[in-house]
Amino acid sequence: MAEQYVNIRVILSRIYRHPLMQDLSFETAVDYAIDFMRIVGMPRMFEEKVVTIPIDKYQGELPADYYKTIQIRHNGIALHYATDSFFMGKEYISNTYKIQGNVIHTAFEEGDIELAYLSIPIDECGYPLLPDNSSFTRALELYIKKQWFTILFDLGKINPAVLNNIQQEYAWAVGDCQSE
C-alpha cells in the first residue's frame, strides 16, 4: 500500500492546463484514470479491507470503494463464487454468491456476510486517491492525454505528429512506472 496519496483532482488540474485538454470532461478523465490503474496493476495502491454487509432478499450492496473480492464468509463458513449461469433461479446452491454490478447475490435470504476485499482509496466524494509517486502520476497524465488525443486525431483536430509524440512519451513513462 502506498504511504502517501494525491487526490485525482490535483492530477486533472495539471492536465487541464494543456489547451487541447480543455474539453475533456471530469468524468471521462476519471474513467481513463481507473482504466490506467487496472492496466498498470500496481498492487501497493490497493488497500485490504473487511466489512460486514447486510443481506436482504438474497442481496446486498458492495462498498463504493470495492475493487476485488479476497474472501467472503457467512456464519464462519467461506462462501464460493457461483459459476452456474442459472444461479439467480429458484434453486440456490448453499454457500455460494455471485456479484453483478455493485450488488452481491447470495444463496440465503437474510443475514450478514463478512467481505474481505481490495479497495481503491477514495476521497469524501468517492473519487480515487492515487499513489503520490512521480513516475505513476506522470504516466497517468500521459495515458489520459493519449486517450484524448486519439479521439481528437480521429476527429481530424490534431495532426499525426502530435498524436505520435504523446504516444511515444506515454510509452517511456509507463515503462518507467512499471519498472519502479
C-alpha positions as CSV (number, residue, x, y, z in Angstrom):
1,M,0.0,0.0,0.0
2,A,1.3,3.5,-0.8
3,E,2.0,5.6,2.2
4,Q,1.0,8.9,0.6
5,Y,-1.8,9.6,-1.8
6,V,-2.7,12.5,-4.1
7,N,-6.2,13.4,-5.0
8,I,-7.1,12.8,-8.6
9,R,-8.3,16.4,-8.9
10,V,-4.7,17.6,-8.5
11,I,-3.6,15.4,-11.4
12,L,-6.5,16.6,-13.5
13,S,-5.9,20.2,-12.8
14,R,-2.4,19.8,-14.3
15,I,-3.9,18.1,-17.3
16,Y,-6.5,20.8,-17.9
17,R,-3.6,23.4,-18.2
18,H,-3.0,22.0,-21.7
19,P,-5.1,23.9,-24.3
20,L,-6.1,20.7,-26.1
21,M,-7.4,19.1,-22.9
22,Q,-10.0,21.9,-22.1
23,D,-13.0,19.9,-23.5
24,L,-12.2,16.7,-21.6
25,S,-15.0,16.1,-19.0
26,F,-14.0,15.3,-15.4
27,E,-16.0,12.0,-15.5
28,T,-14.2,10.9,-18.7
29,A,-10.8,11.7,-17.2
30,V,-11.7,9.7,-14.0
31,D,-12.7,6.7,-16.2
32,Y,-9.4,6.9,-18.0
33,A,-7.6,7.1,-14.7
34,I,-9.3,3.9,-13.4
35,D,-8.5,2.2,-16.7
36,F,-4.9,3.1,-16.3
37,M,-4.9,1.8,-12.7
38,R,-6.2,-1.6,-13.9
39,I,-3.6,-1.7,-16.8
40,V,-0.6,-0.9,-14.6
41,G,-2.0,-3.1,-11.8
42,M,0.3,-1.8,-9.0
43,P,-0.8,-3.9,-6.0
44,R,0.5,-1.4,-3.5
45,M,-2.1,1.1,-4.5
46,F,-4.9,-1.1,-3.2
47,E,-5.9,-1.4,0.4
48,E,-7.2,-4.6,2.0
49,K,-10.4,-4.0,4.0
50,V,-13.0,-6.1,5.8
51,V,-16.7,-5.0,6.1
52,T,-20.0,-6.5,7.2
53,I,-22.7,-6.4,4.5
54,P,-26.3,-7.0,5.4
55,I,-28.2,-9.3,3.1
56,D,-31.9,-8.8,2.5
57,K,-33.9,-10.7,-0.1
58,Y,-30.8,-12.6,-1.2
59,Q,-28.7,-9.5,-2.0
60,G,-26.6,-6.8,-0.5
61,E,-24.8,-3.7,-1.8
62,L,-21.0,-3.6,-2.2
63,P,-18.9,-0.7,-0.8
64,A,-18.3,2.2,-3.1
65,D,-14.5,1.6,-2.9
66,Y,-14.8,-2.1,-3.8
67,Y,-12.3,-3.4,-6.4
68,K,-11.9,-7.1,-6.0
69,T,-13.0,-9.9,-3.6
70,I,-10.5,-11.6,-1.5
71,Q,-12.8,-13.8,0.6
72,I,-16.4,-13.9,1.8
73,R,-17.9,-15.7,4.8
74,H,-21.3,-16.2,6.4
75,N,-21.7,-17.5,9.9
76,G,-18.0,-18.5,9.9
77,I,-18.3,-20.5,6.6
78,A,-16.5,-19.5,3.5
79,L,-18.7,-18.7,0.5
80,H,-17.7,-19.8,-3.0
81,Y,-18.3,-17.9,-6.2
82,A,-21.2,-19.4,-8.2
83,T,-20.1,-20.3,-11.7
84,D,-23.6,-21.5,-12.7
85,S,-25.3,-19.3,-15.2
86,F,-28.6,-20.1,-13.6
87,F,-27.6,-19.1,-10.1
88,M,-30.3,-16.5,-9.9
89,G,-33.0,-19.1,-10.4
90,K,-35.2,-20.7,-7.7
91,E,-32.7,-23.4,-6.8
92,Y,-29.8,-21.8,-5.0
93,I,-26.7,-23.8,-4.2
94,S,-25.8,-23.2,-0.5
95,N,-22.6,-21.3,0.4
96,T,-22.4,-19.5,-2.9
97,Y,-22.5,-15.9,-4.1
98,K,-22.5,-14.0,-7.3
99,I,-21.5,-10.4,-8.0
100,Q,-23.3,-8.3,-10.6
101,G,-22.6,-4.6,-10.8
102,N,-22.4,-3.3,-7.3
103,V,-24.7,-5.9,-5.8
104,I,-23.7,-9.3,-4.3
105,H,-26.3,-12.1,-4.6
106,T,-26.3,-14.9,-2.1
107,A,-27.8,-18.3,-1.6
108,F,-29.5,-17.3,1.6
109,E,-32.3,-14.8,2.0
110,E,-31.2,-12.8,5.1
111,G,-28.2,-12.3,7.3
112,D,-24.8,-10.7,7.3
113,I,-21.7,-11.5,5.4
114,E,-18.1,-10.6,6.0
115,L,-16.4,-9.4,2.9
116,A,-12.6,-9.1,2.7
117,Y,-11.7,-7.1,-0.4
118,L,-9.2,-4.9,-2.1
119,S,-10.3,-1.3,-2.3
120,I,-9.3,1.7,-4.2
121,P,-8.7,4.5,-1.8
122,I,-11.3,7.3,-2.4
123,D,-11.9,10.8,-1.1
124,E,-15.0,12.1,0.5
125,C,-16.8,12.5,-2.8
126,G,-16.0,8.9,-4.0
127,Y,-13.2,9.8,-6.4
128,P,-10.0,7.7,-6.4
129,L,-6.9,8.8,-4.4
130,L,-3.7,7.9,-6.3
131,P,-0.3,6.9,-5.1
132,D,1.8,10.0,-4.7
133,N,4.6,8.7,-6.9
134,S,6.0,11.0,-9.7
135,S,6.6,8.1,-12.1
136,F,3.0,6.9,-11.6
137,T,1.4,10.3,-11.9
138,R,3.4,11.3,-15.0
139,A,2.4,8.0,-16.7
140,L,-1.2,8.5,-15.7
141,E,-1.3,12.1,-17.1
142,L,0.2,10.9,-20.3
143,Y,-2.2,8.0,-20.6
144,I,-5.2,10.4,-20.2
145,K,-3.7,12.7,-22.8
146,K,-3.0,9.8,-25.2
147,Q,-6.6,8.6,-24.9
148,W,-8.0,12.1,-25.5
149,F,-5.5,12.9,-28.3
150,T,-6.6,9.7,-30.1
151,I,-10.1,11.0,-30.1
152,L,-9.0,14.4,-31.4
153,F,-7.0,12.7,-34.1
154,D,-9.9,10.6,-35.2
155,L,-12.0,13.8,-35.4
156,G,-9.3,15.4,-37.6
157,K,-8.5,18.1,-34.9
158,I,-4.8,17.3,-34.5
159,N,-2.1,16.0,-36.9
160,P,-0.4,12.6,-36.7
161,A,2.8,14.1,-35.3
162,V,1.1,15.4,-32.2
163,L,-0.5,12.0,-31.5
164,N,2.7,10.2,-32.3
165,N,4.6,12.4,-29.8
166,I,2.2,11.8,-26.9
167,Q,2.2,8.0,-27.7
168,Q,6.0,7.9,-27.5
169,E,6.1,10.0,-24.3
170,Y,3.5,7.7,-22.7
171,A,5.4,4.5,-23.8
172,W,8.5,5.8,-22.0
173,A,6.6,7.0,-18.9
174,V,4.6,3.8,-18.4
175,G,7.8,1.8,-18.8
176,D,9.4,3.9,-16.1
177,C,6.3,3.5,-13.9
178,Q,6.2,-0.3,-14.2
179,S,9.9,-0.8,-13.7
180,E,9.8,1.3,-10.5
